[in-house]
């Protein structure tokens, strides 16, 4: 089972995601990534003054559609809306990192 979750900061800014991990571990990862130079949607939140909570549990095959539903319903800061080709996205990401050095 996958957990669809929401992180909401003190300014009512929201980020929606999905994970197989515990919510505390996932939040710790968001906080760690915030310190990096990457372009992550959750960087727009105050991750040190926020809450993380479960929206729903779903099966693996249903994850993207359910996550997209919550992203739109909660007007989250997610920069992608799960309607892209994930393999193409990853390829572009790694090429950009490779040539930016």
C-alpha atoms as one frame of an Amber mdcrd trajectory, in Angstrom:
protein
   0.000   0.000   0.000   1.036   3.553  -0.763   0.224   6.518   1.464  -0.838
   9.749  -0.195   0.166  12.524   2.189   0.047  16.270   2.583   2.609  18.578
   4.154   1.083  21.869   5.292   3.148  24.686   6.740   2.164  27.551   9.026
   1.316  29.711   6.004  -1.225  27.146   4.725   1.074  26.233   1.828   0.563
  22.581   0.872   2.555  19.873  -0.855   1.054  16.494  -1.806   3.141  13.374
  -2.242   3.101   9.607  -1.989   5.339   7.166  -0.150   5.760   3.626   1.109
   7.799   4.953   4.052   6.607   6.249   7.388   5.472   9.867   7.222   8.164
  10.943   9.699  10.905   9.465   7.485   9.436  11.091   4.399   9.284  14.502
   6.084  12.919  14.095   7.163  13.850  13.505   3.508  12.008  16.654   2.435
  13.889  18.631   5.087  17.230  17.193   3.973  16.526  17.945   0.290  15.539
  21.516   1.137  19.171  22.163   2.053  20.352  21.122  -1.427  20.372  23.248
  -4.562  17.764  21.143  -6.331  14.462  22.418  -7.644  11.882  20.672  -5.472
   8.271  21.684  -5.017   8.427  21.161  -1.265  11.213  23.793  -0.975   8.415
  26.369  -1.109   7.214  25.282   2.321   8.491  26.073   5.784   9.432  22.441
   6.424  10.600  23.150   9.951   7.235  24.508  11.046   4.728  22.212   9.392
   2.604  19.120   9.792   2.458  16.001   7.650  -0.663  13.897   7.514  -2.182
  11.024   5.604  -4.822  11.760   2.990  -5.477   8.161   1.968  -3.952   4.756
   1.299  -4.117   3.273  -2.182  -2.836   0.428  -4.326   0.354   0.892  -6.385
  -1.525   0.960  -9.703  -3.790   3.772  -8.473  -1.154   6.040  -6.956  -0.633
   8.597  -9.725  -4.320   9.221 -10.339  -5.062   9.586  -6.622  -2.053  11.848
  -6.050  -3.083  14.022  -9.005  -6.609  14.241  -7.559  -5.281  15.555  -4.213
  -2.781  17.931  -5.857  -5.639  19.598  -7.714  -8.150  19.445  -4.847  -5.818
  21.040  -2.294  -4.216  23.605  -4.636  -0.771  22.392  -3.688   2.583  23.867
  -4.701   3.566  20.761  -6.668   5.266  21.972  -9.851   4.336  18.888 -11.817
   0.863  17.444 -11.994   1.736  13.807 -12.769   0.809  14.090 -16.431   4.337
  13.876 -17.773   6.343  10.930 -19.081   8.339   9.940 -15.995  11.158   8.210
 -17.899  11.625  11.261 -20.128  11.565  13.540 -17.091  14.274  11.486 -15.327
  16.439  11.431 -18.451  16.243  15.226 -18.803  16.983  15.653 -15.093  20.160
  13.548 -15.234  21.358  15.154 -18.466  20.897  18.591 -16.947  22.868  17.582
 -13.840  25.626  15.988 -15.946  26.197  19.077 -18.087  25.800  21.652 -15.344
  29.080  20.605 -13.698
